[in-house]
């Protein structure tokens, strides 16, 4: 008898639990739950619904007010997608409410966002003829995403492959060689700069030596000019003395010639010849005296104005 009693007790408890669950369901339906929810339909023609799922969130001003209950390609309006949503009956859905698609860039999951205008429009309650639910108009998204997460992943993968190709062993070797070449070029440039510095120092030293030599040559030229000036003065004096001496000799010879002329008057033929020779000698001495009267002419030759045809200055 005891096992039968236990089975009866277990059955009674199970029945009581089932009855409690049924009462809870009835109570929830009677107090709200989904009883106040309103269904709407949205036709999307310009926006992609990629990532949209059943039970995706429907939000208004960032607050979840419902969920997506179904969607399909529309046969009523070709080229559009019908989306049915269930929204809390207390949500302010008006005639100017617009629906747009929000998509998470990282996860790719889409949700619907409802936006309402100024609030002066009446609530959207009645359905259009031939439609089971009121229709919310399609709006424009705030952010237009042209690439899906898959496309972004593909591009990231392509980028990584390119980076791997760039950093391949061959390129790394070439980069290492380039850096080594740059290092050698830098070392050569350092040595070249040092050589240039030495060359500049040598050039400066040579310039100083040239300046010193120029000063020395200038001084030597000055001293040489002074010596030649002094020599010219001495030559002029010597020529003058010679000219005076020659004049004296000429005068003496002239007197001697006169005396000889007197002797020749006595018809001494031999003396006459001697007198003639002495006169010729006197003339030569006179010519020499006249030449030595101009020392510059003797030393440097006659001037251009004294030259005859075909003659040139010395």
C-alpha positions as CSV (number, residue, x, y, z in Angstrom):
1,X,0.0,0.0,0.0
2,X,2.8,2.4,0.7
3,X,4.2,2.5,-2.9
4,X,0.7,3.3,-4.2
5,X,0.4,6.2,-1.8
6,X,3.7,7.6,-2.9
7,X,2.6,7.5,-6.6
8,X,-0.6,9.2,-5.7
9,X,1.3,12.0,-3.9
10,X,3.6,12.5,-6.9
11,X,0.7,12.6,-9.3
12,X,-1.1,15.1,-7.2
13,X,2.0,17.4,-7.0
14,X,2.5,17.2,-10.8
15,X,-1.2,18.1,-11.4
16,X,-0.9,21.1,-9.0
17,X,2.2,22.3,-10.9
18,X,0.5,22.1,-14.3
19,X,-2.5,23.9,-12.9
20,X,-0.2,26.7,-11.4
21,X,1.6,27.1,-14.8
22,X,-1.8,27.4,-16.6
23,X,-3.0,29.9,-14.1
24,X,0.2,31.9,-14.5
25,X,-0.1,32.0,-18.3
26,X,-3.7,33.1,-18.1
27,X,-2.8,35.7,-15.5
28,X,0.1,37.1,-17.7
29,X,-2.1,37.3,-20.7
30,X,-4.8,39.0,-18.7
31,X,-2.4,41.6,-17.1
32,X,-0.4,42.5,-20.2
33,X,2.5,40.4,-21.5
34,X,2.0,40.5,-25.3
35,X,-1.6,41.4,-25.0
36,X,-0.8,45.1,-25.6
37,X,1.7,44.6,-28.4
38,X,0.9,45.9,-31.9
39,X,2.1,44.5,-35.1
40,X,3.3,46.6,-38.0
41,X,4.6,46.0,-41.5
42,X,7.5,47.8,-43.1
43,X,8.4,47.7,-46.8
44,X,12.2,48.1,-47.4
45,X,13.2,49.0,-50.9
46,X,16.4,51.2,-50.5
47,X,18.2,49.6,-47.5
48,X,19.9,46.2,-47.2
49,X,18.6,43.8,-44.6
50,X,21.8,41.8,-44.3
51,X,22.3,40.6,-40.8
52,X,18.6,41.0,-39.9
53,X,17.1,38.0,-38.0
54,X,13.9,36.8,-36.4
55,X,13.7,38.4,-32.9
56,X,16.1,41.2,-33.9
57,X,15.6,44.3,-31.8
58,X,13.3,47.1,-32.7
59,X,14.4,50.3,-31.0
60,X,13.2,53.8,-30.6
61,X,15.6,56.5,-29.1
62,X,17.9,53.7,-28.1
63,X,15.3,51.7,-26.1
64,X,14.1,48.3,-27.2
65,X,10.4,48.5,-27.8
66,X,9.8,45.3,-29.8
67,X,11.3,42.6,-32.1
68,X,11.1,41.3,-35.7
69,X,8.6,38.5,-36.1
70,X,9.1,37.8,-39.8
71,X,10.3,39.0,-43.2
72,X,10.1,37.9,-46.8
73,X,10.5,39.1,-50.3
74,X,7.3,41.0,-51.1
75,X,4.9,39.8,-53.8
76,X,2.6,42.8,-53.2
77,X,5.4,45.3,-54.0
78,X,8.0,43.8,-56.3
79,X,11.6,44.8,-55.4
80,X,10.9,45.3,-51.7
81,X,11.2,43.2,-48.6
82,X,8.3,42.8,-46.1
83,X,9.3,43.0,-42.5
84,X,6.7,42.3,-39.7
85,X,7.5,43.7,-36.3
86,X,5.7,43.5,-32.9
87,X,6.0,46.7,-31.0
88,X,4.9,47.6,-27.5
89,X,1.4,49.3,-27.7
90,X,2.6,52.2,-25.5
91,X,5.3,53.1,-28.0
92,X,4.6,56.4,-29.8
93,X,4.2,55.1,-33.4
94,X,2.7,57.8,-35.5
95,X,2.0,58.4,-39.2
96,X,5.3,60.3,-39.6
97,X,7.3,57.4,-37.9
98,X,10.1,56.1,-40.2
99,X,12.0,52.8,-40.0
100,X,15.7,52.3,-40.9
101,X,18.3,49.6,-40.5
102,X,21.1,49.8,-38.0
103,X,24.0,47.4,-38.3
104,X,26.8,46.7,-35.9
105,X,30.1,47.1,-37.8
106,X,31.9,44.4,-35.8
107,X,29.2,41.7,-35.4
108,X,27.2,42.5,-38.6
109,X,23.9,41.9,-36.7
110,X,21.2,44.3,-37.9
111,X,18.4,45.9,-35.9
112,X,15.5,48.3,-36.8
113,X,15.3,51.8,-35.5
114,X,12.1,53.8,-35.5
115,X,12.2,57.6,-35.5
116,X,9.2,59.9,-35.0
117,X,8.9,63.5,-36.1
118,X,7.7,66.4,-34.0
119,X,4.8,64.5,-32.5
120,X,2.0,66.4,-34.0
121,X,1.0,63.5,-36.3
122,X,-1.7,61.1,-35.1
123,X,-1.0,57.6,-33.9
124,X,-0.7,54.9,-36.6
125,X,-3.5,52.5,-35.8
126,X,-5.5,51.5,-38.9
127,X,-4.2,49.3,-41.7
128,X,-4.5,50.2,-45.4
129,X,-6.9,48.3,-47.6
130,X,-5.6,44.9,-48.4
131,X,-3.0,45.0,-45.6
132,X,-3.3,43.0,-42.4
133,X,-1.2,45.4,-40.3
134,X,-0.6,49.2,-40.3
135,X,2.4,50.1,-42.5
136,X,5.4,52.1,-41.1
137,X,7.2,54.0,-43.9
138,X,10.8,53.3,-44.8
139,X,13.3,56.0,-43.7
140,X,16.9,56.8,-44.4
141,X,19.8,55.4,-42.3
142,X,22.0,57.8,-40.5
143,X,25.1,55.8,-41.5
144,X,25.3,54.1,-44.8
145,X,27.7,51.1,-44.6
146,X,28.8,50.0,-48.0
147,X,30.9,47.0,-46.8
148,X,29.9,44.0,-44.8
149,X,32.0,42.4,-42.1
150,X,32.9,39.6,-44.5
151,X,34.2,42.1,-47.1
152,X,36.2,43.9,-44.3
153,X,37.6,40.6,-43.2
154,X,38.6,39.7,-46.8
155,X,40.3,43.1,-47.2
156,X,42.1,42.7,-43.9
157,X,43.3,39.2,-45.0
158,X,44.5,40.7,-48.4
159,X,46.3,43.4,-46.5
160,X,48.0,40.9,-44.2
161,X,49.1,38.9,-47.3
162,X,50.6,42.0,-48.8
163,X,52.4,42.8,-45.6
164,X,53.8,39.3,-45.5
165,X,55.0,39.6,-49.1
166,X,56.6,42.9,-48.2
167,X,58.4,41.4,-45.2
168,X,59.4,38.3,-47.0
169,X,62.9,36.8,-46.5
170,X,64.1,38.2,-49.9
171,X,62.9,41.7,-49.2
172,X,64.4,41.6,-45.7
173,X,67.7,40.5,-47.2
174,X,67.5,43.4,-49.8
175,X,66.6,45.8,-47.0
176,X,69.6,44.6,-45.0
177,X,71.9,45.1,-47.9
178,X,70.5,48.5,-48.6
179,X,71.2,49.5,-45.0
180,X,74.7,48.1,-45.2
181,X,75.4,50.1,-48.4
182,X,74.1,53.2,-46.7
183,X,76.4,52.6,-43.8
184,X,79.4,52.2,-46.2
185,X,78.4,55.3,-48.1
186,X,78.2,57.2,-44.8
187,X,81.7,56.0,-43.8
188,X,83.1,57.0,-47.3
189,X,81.5,60.4,-47.0
190,X,83.1,60.9,-43.6
191,X,86.5,60.1,-45.1
192,X,85.9,62.3,-48.1
193,X,84.9,65.2,-45.8
194,X,88.1,64.7,-43.8
195,X,90.1,64.8,-47.1
196,X,88.3,67.9,-48.2
197,X,89.2,69.5,-44.9
198,X,92.9,68.7,-45.4
199,X,92.7,70.0,-49.0
200,X,91.2,73.3,-47.8
201,X,93.9,73.6,-45.2
202,X,96.6,73.0,-47.8
203,X,95.0,75.5,-50.2
204,X,94.9,78.1,-47.4
205,X,98.6,77.4,-46.7
206,X,99.4,77.7,-50.4
207,X,97.5,81.0,-50.6
208,X,99.5,82.3,-47.6
209,X,102.7,81.3,-49.3
210,X,101.6,83.0,-52.6
211,X,100.8,86.2,-50.7
212,X,104.2,86.0,-49.0
213,X,106.0,85.4,-52.3
214,X,104.1,88.2,-53.9
215,X,105.2,90.6,-51.1
216,X,108.8,89.4,-51.5
217,X,108.7,89.8,-55.3
218,X,107.2,93.3,-54.9
219,X,110.0,94.2,-52.5
220,X,112.7,92.8,-54.8
221,X,111.2,94.7,-57.8
222,X,111.2,97.9,-55.8
223,X,114.9,97.4,-54.8
224,X,115.8,96.4,-58.4
225,X,114.1,99.5,-59.8
226,X,115.9,101.7,-57.3
227,X,119.2,100.1,-58.3
228,X,118.5,100.7,-62.0
229,X,117.6,104.3,-61.3
230,X,120.9,104.8,-59.4
231,X,122.8,103.0,-62.2
232,X,121.1,105.3,-64.7
233,X,122.1,108.4,-62.7
234,X,125.7,107.1,-62.5
235,X,125.8,106.3,-66.2
236,X,124.5,109.8,-67.0
237,X,127.2,111.3,-64.9
238,X,129.9,109.1,-66.5
239,X,128.7,109.9,-70.0
240,X,128.8,113.6,-69.1
241,X,132.3,113.4,-67.8
242,X,133.4,111.5,-71.0
243,X,131.7,114.2,-73.1
244,X,133.6,117.0,-71.2
245,X,136.9,115.1,-71.7
246,X,136.2,114.6,-75.4
247,X,135.4,118.3,-75.8
248,X,138.7,119.2,-74.1
249,X,140.6,116.7,-76.3
250,X,138.8,118.2,-79.4
251,X,139.8,121.7,-78.4
252,X,143.4,120.6,-77.9
253,X,143.5,118.9,-81.2
254,X,142.0,121.9,-82.8
255,X,144.7,124.1,-81.4
256,X,147.3,121.6,-82.5
257,X,145.7,121.5,-86.0
258,X,146.0,125.3,-86.2
259,X,149.6,125.1,-85.3
260,X,150.2,122.4,-87.9
261,X,148.5,124.6,-90.5
262,X,151.0,127.3,-89.7
263,X,153.8,124.8,-90.2
264,X,152.3,123.6,-93.5
265,X,152.4,127.1,-94.7
266,X,156.1,126.6,-95.0
267,X,155.4,124.1,-97.8
268,X,156.3,121.1,-95.7
269,X,154.3,118.4,-97.5
270,X,154.8,115.8,-94.9
271,X,153.6,118.1,-92.2
272,X,150.6,119.1,-94.3
273,X,149.5,115.4,-94.6
274,X,150.0,115.1,-90.8
275,X,147.9,118.2,-90.3
276,X,145.1,116.8,-92.5
277,X,145.1,113.6,-90.5
278,X,145.0,115.5,-87.3
279,X,142.0,117.6,-88.6
280,X,140.1,114.4,-89.5
281,X,140.9,113.1,-86.1
282,X,139.6,116.4,-84.6
283,X,136.4,116.1,-86.6
284,X,135.8,112.5,-85.4
285,X,136.4,113.6,-81.8
286,X,133.9,116.4,-82.3
287,X,131.3,114.0,-83.6
288,X,132.0,111.7,-80.6
289,X,131.6,114.6,-78.3
290,X,128.3,115.6,-79.8
291,X,127.1,112.0,-79.4
292,X,128.1,111.9,-75.8
293,X,126.3,115.1,-75.1
294,X,123.0,113.1,-75.1
295,X,123.6,110.1,-72.8
296,X,120.1,108.7,-73.3
297,X,120.6,108.6,-77.1
298,X,123.9,106.7,-76.5
299,X,122.4,104.1,-74.1
300,X,118.8,103.6,-75.6
301,X,119.4,104.7,-79.2
302,X,117.8,107.5,-81.2
303,X,114.1,108.4,-80.7
304,X,111.4,107.4,-83.1
305,X,111.3,110.9,-84.5
306,X,115.0,110.7,-85.5
307,X,114.7,107.3,-87.2
308,X,115.0,107.2,-91.0
309,X,113.1,105.1,-93.5
310,X,113.5,101.4,-92.7
311,X,115.2,102.0,-89.3
312,X,113.8,100.6,-86.1
313,X,114.4,101.5,-82.4
314,X,116.6,99.2,-80.4
